[in-house]
Amino acid sequence: MTAATAHQTAGPYWHMIDFPEWADLLRAGSGNEGVQGERITLMGRITDGEGAPVADGMVEIFQAGPDGKYEDVFHGFGRAATDSDGVFRFTTLKPGPVPGRGNAMQAPHIEIAIFARGLMQHLVTRAYFEGEALNATDPVLTMVEDPARRRTLVAKPQGDGVWRLDIRLQGDGETVFLEV
Amino acid sequence: MSDPIPYRRPDPATQPPLDSPAYGSTHKRHPKQPLLRIPHTLTETSAPRFDASRYPAHADMSQVNGKGALGERIIVAGRITDEDGRPQRGVMVEVWQANASGRYHHPRDQHDAPLDPNFEGRARIFTDDQGNYSFVSVKPGAYPWRNHWNAWRPIHIHFGLHGAGFAQRMITQMYFPGDPLLDLDPIFLSTPDKAARDRLISKFDLEITKPEWALGYRFDMVLRGREATPFEKA
């Protein structure tokens, strides 16, 4: 067996592979035109251990469609750059619940991968949706015993279909990052 | 429905730690809490499907509109397998790099080295059924960075890989053989295991080299494999 290749940082110049339209999963040509579902904006602000914005980050999302299936009728990939204030923003459809292991059902969630200068490997976390009944039994959320830490995985509604999940890389209110 | 077979967990020595003190930008950006290890579900074992019709391939960085970029033309080729040696087909590979002078075609790169109008420095290719990929470029230049006094990055090409599971997602850097800057570079040196580190260095390859045209470098990459499947039926 040969171990997987070592990760290396994406560095500050990853924008050479930035295609800003990829932040809109419903764009013309996405393949998602005509998929029925609840249109949402997922946004948030990424800050570092001093609370300073991470202004050179690359955020990728991967999610199921409203039907709870991956890459069936809905192409669930997006990429966005953080702006000068550390803010990322995606336009997408709200995912449905996804089967977990065994007989478990996972609450609707969006997997988030963060790449940046200073991150030797990307960080992975999830955005859940506040108010979902399935959150109470979700296999990942229930692994986080501290309610304050659990809340770092739950996006809050801002009105007009906008959901916000701020991400703190380090320190007070540090986001729960997942080892996948 | 049966549970998806999880990906194998990496040996930490073969991956660079998030807290890598010699690389200054990690200080305020690495989490201090331990990562929460979660069992793999469909969220981790599924992956985006990158259809070449929506994500068109572009395999030649050595020219723009038929005008050649300055620098030493190179062919980079290799094979992508998983940890068990199985070829990984249909992997979308994203590539970006500095030009031959060590300058990125990027507004935030202010290094005092010339831009080249005939070099954009990005490519996208897909592996074939045997896991092979290749692209054409020019050899990038070294450039200074401000990590420490008189710091220079060894010449490198950035690679981003999209495999069959989102848990295989990986970004890495390919280095060049014989570069004296490798032994001084905190990013390269951050991976504890020397063999794992040295696999980031491409090899000059005369078979990939094309006579009268371009030097060839081989860079093979390995994506995470799946755990053993004791109940798998033949």
Interface residues (C-beta under 8 A of the other chain):
Chain A: M1 T2 A3 A4 T5 A6 H7 Q8 T9 A10 G11 P12 Y13 W14 H15 M16 I17 G29 S30 G31 D48 G49 E50 A52 V54 D56 E60 F62 A64 Y70 E71 H75 G76 F77 V98 P99 G100 R101 G102 Q106 H109 E111 A113 F115 A116 R117 G118 L119 M120 Q121 H122 L123 R126 P139 V140 M143 V144 R149 L169 Q170 G171 E174 T175 V176 F177 L178 E179 V180
Chain B: M1 D3 Y7 R9 P10 D11 T14 Q15 P16 P17 L18 S20 Y23 G24 S25 T26 H27 K28 R29 H30 P31 K32 Q33 L35 L36 R37 I38 P39 H40 T41 L42 T43 E44 S46 A47 P48 R49 F50 D51 R54 T81 E83 D84 G85 E94 W96 A98 Y104 H105 H106 R108 D109 E120 G121 R122 R124 H158 G160 F166 A167 R169 M170 I171 T172 Q173 I187 F188 S190 T191 D193 A196 R197 R199 L200 M221 V222 L223 R224 G225
